[in-house]
Amino acid sequence: MRLVTDVFAFCAREVPRWNTISVSGYHIREAGSTALQELAFTLRDGLEYVQAGVDAGLAVDAFVPRMSFFFNAHSDFFEEIAKYRAARQIWARHMRDRFGARDERSWKLRFHTQTAGVSLTAQQPYNNVVRTALQALSAVLGGTNSLHTNSLDEALALPTTEAATLALRTQQILAHESGIASIADPLGGSYFVERLTRDMVDGAEAYFATIDRMGGMVEAIEEGYPQREIADASYRYQQTVESGEQVIVGVNAYVDEREVPVPTLYIDEGAAEVQRERLDRVRASRDGGRLAETLSALKSGAAGTANTMPLIIDCVRARATVGEMCDALRDVWGEYEEVPAL
């Protein structure tokens, strides 16, 4: 949390238009969570960061407007739309009522969305084009501010130029030919979407209450609570796939044994050696004394109360690597190790 609050304070003062952090729920969903769990744990992470900033003496409206979020767009079309609508409602209410934010920019949940990598299949990979288009459509209808569309071949390899271009064209067709970007919240008022949204809000608030009783998100993570919830949800989902209750087209239904050739990207292993050589040249050209001096200053600052951001910038200017800076901080703060649940 120290690094986060230092970033908040430094950027509010020095680069007030910089988006300081992106609170990600994408990895939560990719690990097998439900849409509700993704929503609840992501927003509760965000609330924890806000509380940490307030506890560090920062004014809410000085740093919250530059926070953003990162959600997953999965395949249950209306559920995903409801998730995004619920996220905006929850964030606005908590900023106003829990933290007393007065700037309406603090109430607005700005978020990026990426289509679900975990939904892509190696079987019949061209089906992934349809999956991605529907997921992207749900994100736009739900109010996303920016969007990434996955490529059809990402279950097989890194995307080819052709596959990545098709993913981009999917976005552009939605943006310029469908008309869906011309109006905010086009499904507002639908009895079905409104009910799904309300259920999402209520479910997320129930998760918040449980986490609050534990003392906050940090304590909940240390107790393994969100990890267990996600693992259980992932297991239950996989059971439905293997039983056929959840149909995955081309995987457990409508299977076609014929192989469809799909070009995949090949990266020469020599690229790694080229990068290592570049890194060796950088290390050889550095001022060793200056490097040691900045890393030592970073350790001292981390052990005290100084804002670590200027110290990190000095390390970067001395050509310190990310690993070297992390080692310096690790020496002072230690490293989190998850305790296995009994």
C-alpha positions as CSV (number, residue, x, y, z in Angstrom):
1,M,0.0,0.0,0.0
2,R,2.9,2.3,0.6
3,L,3.9,2.4,-3.0
4,V,0.3,3.1,-4.0
5,T,-0.2,6.0,-1.6
6,D,3.2,7.4,-2.7
7,V,2.1,7.3,-6.3
8,F,-1.2,9.0,-5.4
9,A,0.6,11.8,-3.5
10,F,3.4,12.3,-6.0
11,C,1.2,12.3,-9.1
12,A,-1.4,14.6,-7.6
13,R,1.3,17.2,-7.0
14,E,3.6,16.7,-10.0
15,V,1.5,15.1,-12.9
16,P,-2.2,15.7,-11.9
17,R,-3.5,14.5,-15.3
18,W,-1.7,11.2,-15.1
19,N,-3.8,8.1,-14.5
20,T,-2.1,6.8,-11.4
21,I,-3.3,3.2,-11.1
22,S,-5.6,0.8,-12.9
23,V,-7.3,-1.4,-10.5
24,S,-7.6,-4.7,-12.3
25,G,-10.2,-7.4,-12.0
26,Y,-9.3,-9.1,-15.3
27,H,-7.0,-11.6,-13.7
28,I,-9.7,-12.4,-11.1
29,R,-12.1,-13.4,-13.8
30,E,-9.4,-15.3,-15.8
31,A,-8.7,-17.3,-12.7
32,G,-12.3,-18.6,-12.7
33,S,-14.3,-16.1,-10.6
34,T,-18.0,-15.4,-11.3
35,A,-19.0,-12.0,-12.7
36,L,-20.2,-11.0,-9.3
37,Q,-16.9,-12.0,-7.6
38,E,-15.0,-10.0,-10.3
39,L,-17.1,-7.0,-9.6
40,A,-17.0,-7.2,-5.8
41,F,-13.4,-8.0,-5.4
42,T,-12.2,-5.5,-7.9
43,L,-14.2,-2.6,-6.5
44,R,-13.4,-3.6,-2.9
45,D,-9.7,-3.4,-3.9
46,G,-10.4,0.1,-5.2
47,L,-12.1,1.1,-2.0
48,E,-9.1,-0.2,0.0
49,Y,-6.7,1.9,-2.1
50,V,-8.9,5.0,-1.5
51,Q,-8.9,4.3,2.2
52,A,-5.2,4.0,2.2
53,G,-4.9,7.3,0.4
54,V,-7.1,9.0,3.0
55,D,-5.2,7.4,5.9
56,A,-2.0,8.8,4.4
57,G,-3.5,12.3,4.6
58,L,-4.6,12.8,1.0
59,A,-7.9,14.6,0.1
60,V,-10.2,12.2,-1.7
61,D,-10.9,14.5,-4.6
62,A,-7.1,15.1,-5.1
63,F,-6.4,11.6,-6.3
64,V,-9.5,9.5,-6.9
65,P,-10.4,11.2,-10.2
66,R,-7.3,9.8,-11.8
67,M,-7.9,6.2,-10.7
68,S,-9.3,3.8,-13.3
69,F,-10.4,0.1,-13.4
70,F,-9.8,-2.8,-15.7
71,F,-12.6,-5.4,-16.2
72,N,-13.1,-8.6,-18.2
73,A,-15.8,-9.0,-20.8
74,H,-17.1,-12.6,-20.6
75,S,-19.7,-14.5,-22.6
76,D,-23.0,-14.1,-20.6
77,F,-24.1,-11.1,-22.6
78,F,-26.7,-9.5,-20.2
79,E,-24.9,-10.5,-17.1
80,E,-21.8,-8.6,-18.3
81,I,-23.8,-5.5,-19.1
82,A,-25.4,-5.6,-15.6
83,K,-21.9,-6.0,-14.1
84,Y,-20.6,-2.8,-15.6
85,R,-23.8,-0.8,-14.8
86,A,-23.6,-2.0,-11.2
87,A,-19.9,-1.1,-11.0
88,R,-20.7,2.5,-11.9
89,Q,-23.6,2.7,-9.4
90,I,-21.6,1.2,-6.5
91,W,-18.5,3.4,-7.1
92,A,-20.5,6.6,-7.2
93,R,-22.4,5.8,-4.0
94,H,-19.3,4.8,-2.0
95,M,-17.4,7.8,-3.1
96,R,-20.2,10.1,-2.1
97,D,-21.4,8.4,1.1
98,R,-18.4,6.5,2.4
99,F,-15.7,9.0,1.6
100,G,-17.5,12.2,1.2
101,A,-16.2,13.0,-2.3
102,R,-17.6,16.3,-3.7
103,D,-16.0,16.4,-7.1
104,E,-18.2,14.5,-9.5
105,R,-15.1,13.3,-11.3
106,S,-14.5,11.2,-8.2
107,W,-17.9,9.6,-8.5
108,K,-17.3,8.5,-12.1
109,L,-16.0,5.0,-12.6
110,R,-13.6,5.1,-15.6
111,F,-12.8,1.6,-16.8
112,H,-11.1,-0.3,-19.6
113,T,-12.4,-3.7,-20.7
114,Q,-10.7,-6.6,-22.4
115,T,-12.5,-9.6,-23.9
116,A,-12.1,-12.9,-22.0
117,G,-8.9,-14.7,-22.9
118,V,-10.1,-17.7,-20.9
119,S,-13.1,-18.1,-23.2
120,L,-11.0,-18.6,-26.3
121,T,-10.8,-22.1,-27.5
122,A,-8.1,-23.9,-29.5
123,Q,-10.8,-26.0,-31.0
124,Q,-12.5,-24.4,-34.0
125,P,-10.6,-21.1,-33.3
126,Y,-12.6,-19.1,-35.8
127,N,-15.5,-19.3,-33.4
128,N,-13.5,-17.0,-31.2
129,V,-14.2,-14.1,-33.6
130,V,-17.9,-14.4,-32.7
131,R,-17.2,-14.7,-29.0
132,T,-15.0,-11.6,-29.0
133,A,-17.5,-9.6,-30.9
134,L,-20.3,-10.4,-28.5
135,Q,-18.1,-9.7,-25.5
136,A,-17.0,-6.4,-26.9
137,L,-20.6,-5.5,-27.6
138,S,-21.5,-6.1,-24.0
139,A,-18.6,-3.9,-22.8
140,V,-19.7,-1.0,-25.0
141,L,-23.4,-1.3,-24.0
142,G,-22.2,-1.4,-20.4
143,G,-20.3,1.9,-20.7
144,T,-16.7,1.0,-21.0
145,N,-14.3,3.9,-21.7
146,S,-11.8,1.8,-23.7
147,L,-11.6,-1.6,-25.1
148,H,-9.2,-4.4,-26.1
149,T,-10.5,-7.2,-28.3
150,N,-8.6,-10.5,-28.2
151,S,-7.4,-12.3,-31.4
152,L,-8.9,-15.6,-32.6
153,D,-5.6,-17.4,-32.3
154,E,-4.6,-16.5,-28.8
155,A,-5.4,-20.0,-27.4
156,L,-2.7,-21.2,-29.7
157,A,0.0,-18.6,-29.7
158,L,0.7,-14.9,-29.6
159,P,-1.5,-13.3,-32.3
160,T,-0.4,-12.9,-35.9
161,T,-0.7,-9.5,-37.5
162,E,-3.7,-10.7,-39.5
163,A,-5.5,-12.0,-36.4
164,A,-4.7,-8.8,-34.4
165,T,-6.0,-6.7,-37.3
166,L,-9.3,-8.6,-37.4
167,A,-9.7,-8.1,-33.7
168,L,-9.1,-4.3,-34.3
169,R,-11.6,-4.3,-37.1
170,T,-14.2,-5.9,-34.8
171,Q,-13.8,-2.9,-32.5
172,Q,-14.0,-0.4,-35.4
173,I,-17.1,-2.0,-36.9
174,L,-18.8,-1.7,-33.5
175,A,-17.7,1.9,-33.1
176,H,-18.5,3.2,-36.6
177,E,-21.1,1.0,-38.1
178,S,-23.4,-0.3,-35.3
179,G,-24.5,3.0,-33.8
180,I,-24.1,1.6,-30.2
181,A,-21.5,4.2,-29.3
182,S,-23.9,7.1,-29.9
183,I,-25.9,6.8,-26.7
184,A,-25.0,6.3,-23.0
185,D,-26.6,3.3,-21.2
186,P,-28.9,2.2,-24.1
187,L,-30.3,-0.7,-22.1
188,G,-31.3,1.4,-19.1
189,G,-34.9,0.8,-18.2
190,S,-35.1,-2.7,-19.5
191,Y,-36.8,-4.7,-16.7
192,F,-34.4,-7.6,-17.2
193,V,-31.2,-5.6,-17.2
194,E,-32.3,-3.4,-14.3
195,R,-33.0,-6.5,-12.2
196,L,-29.7,-8.1,-13.1
197,T,-28.0,-4.8,-12.2
198,R,-29.8,-4.6,-8.9
199,D,-28.9,-8.2,-8.1
200,M,-25.2,-7.4,-8.9
201,V,-25.2,-4.4,-6.6
202,D,-26.8,-6.4,-3.8
203,G,-24.4,-9.3,-4.2
204,A,-21.4,-7.0,-4.3
205,E,-22.5,-5.2,-1.2
206,A,-22.9,-8.5,0.6
207,Y,-19.3,-9.3,-0.3
208,F,-18.2,-5.9,0.9
209,A,-19.9,-6.5,4.3
210,T,-18.1,-9.8,4.7
211,I,-14.7,-8.2,3.9
212,D,-15.4,-5.3,6.1
213,R,-16.0,-7.7,9.0
214,M,-12.6,-9.2,8.4
215,G,-11.0,-5.8,8.7
216,G,-10.6,-4.9,5.0
217,M,-9.3,-6.4,1.8
218,V,-5.7,-6.8,3.0
219,E,-6.9,-8.9,5.9
220,A,-9.3,-10.9,3.7
221,I,-6.5,-11.7,1.3
222,E,-4.2,-12.7,4.2
223,E,-6.9,-15.1,5.4
224,G,-7.3,-16.5,1.9
225,Y,-11.0,-15.5,1.6
226,P,-11.1,-14.2,-2.0
227,Q,-8.7,-16.9,-3.2
228,R,-11.0,-19.6,-1.8
229,E,-14.1,-18.0,-3.3
230,I,-12.5,-17.8,-6.7
231,A,-11.1,-21.3,-6.6
232,D,-14.5,-22.8,-5.6
233,A,-16.2,-20.9,-8.4
234,S,-13.7,-22.1,-10.9
235,Y,-14.1,-25.7,-9.8
236,R,-17.9,-25.5,-10.0
237,Y,-17.7,-23.9,-13.5
238,Q,-15.4,-26.6,-14.8
239,Q,-17.8,-29.3,-13.4
240,T,-20.6,-27.8,-15.5
241,V,-18.4,-27.8,-18.6
242,E,-17.3,-31.4,-18.1
243,S,-20.9,-32.5,-17.5
244,G,-22.2,-30.7,-20.6
245,E,-24.5,-28.4,-18.6
246,Q,-22.4,-25.5,-19.8
247,V,-22.1,-25.7,-23.5
248,I,-18.8,-24.6,-25.1
249,V,-19.3,-24.7,-28.8
250,G,-16.7,-26.8,-30.5
251,V,-15.4,-28.2,-27.2
252,N,-18.1,-30.2,-25.6
253,A,-20.8,-29.7,-28.2
254,Y,-21.0,-29.3,-32.0
255,V,-17.5,-30.9,-32.1
256,D,-15.8,-31.2,-35.5
257,E,-12.9,-33.6,-35.6
258,R,-11.5,-32.0,-38.7
259,E,-8.6,-29.8,-38.0
260,V,-8.9,-26.3,-39.4
261,P,-5.4,-24.9,-40.2
262,V,-4.8,-21.6,-38.5
263,P,-1.6,-19.7,-39.1
264,T,0.3,-19.0,-35.8
265,L,3.1,-16.6,-34.9
266,Y,6.6,-18.0,-34.6
267,I,9.1,-16.1,-32.6
268,D,12.8,-17.1,-33.1
269,E,14.4,-18.0,-29.8
270,G,17.3,-15.9,-30.8
271,A,15.2,-12.8,-29.9
272,A,15.8,-13.6,-26.2
273,E,19.6,-13.7,-26.7
274,V,19.4,-10.3,-28.5
275,Q,17.6,-8.8,-25.5
276,R,20.1,-10.3,-23.1
277,E,22.9,-8.8,-25.0
278,R,21.2,-5.4,-24.9
279,L,20.7,-5.7,-21.2
280,D,24.4,-6.6,-20.7
281,R,25.4,-3.5,-22.7
282,V,23.3,-1.3,-20.5
283,R,24.7,-2.8,-17.3
284,A,28.2,-2.4,-18.6
285,S,27.7,1.3,-19.5
286,R,26.2,2.3,-16.1
287,D,27.9,4.4,-13.5
288,G,28.2,1.8,-10.7
289,G,28.8,4.3,-8.0
290,R,25.7,6.3,-9.0
291,L,23.6,3.2,-9.2
292,A,24.6,2.0,-5.8
293,E,24.0,5.4,-4.3
294,T,20.4,5.7,-5.7
295,L,19.5,2.1,-4.7
296,S,20.8,2.9,-1.2
297,A,18.7,6.1,-1.0
298,L,15.7,4.1,-2.1
299,K,16.2,1.7,0.8
300,S,16.6,4.5,3.2
301,G,13.5,6.2,2.0
302,A,11.4,3.0,2.1
303,A,12.5,2.5,5.7
304,G,11.4,6.0,6.6
305,T,8.5,8.2,5.6
306,A,9.9,9.9,2.5
307,N,7.9,9.6,-0.7
308,T,9.5,6.8,-2.7
309,M,8.6,8.0,-6.2
310,P,11.4,10.6,-6.6
311,L,13.8,8.0,-5.3
312,I,12.6,5.5,-7.8
313,I,12.9,8.0,-10.6
314,D,16.5,8.7,-9.5
315,C,17.1,4.9,-9.7
316,V,15.7,4.7,-13.2
317,R,17.9,7.6,-14.3
318,A,20.9,5.7,-13.0
319,R,19.7,2.8,-15.3
320,A,18.6,0.5,-12.4
321,T,16.5,-2.4,-13.5
322,V,13.1,-3.2,-12.2
323,G,14.5,-6.2,-10.5
324,E,17.2,-4.3,-8.7
325,M,14.7,-1.7,-7.5
326,C,12.3,-4.4,-6.3
327,D,15.2,-6.1,-4.5
328,A,16.0,-2.9,-2.7
329,L,12.4,-2.5,-1.5
330,R,12.2,-6.2,-0.7
331,D,15.2,-5.8,1.6
332,V,13.2,-3.3,3.6
333,W,9.6,-4.4,3.4
334,G,10.0,-8.1,2.9
335,E,7.9,-10.2,0.6
336,Y,4.3,-11.5,0.9
337,E,4.0,-15.2,1.0
338,E,0.6,-16.8,0.9
339,V,-0.2,-19.1,3.7
340,P,-1.9,-22.3,2.4
341,A,-5.4,-22.8,3.8
342,L,-5.6,-25.7,6.2
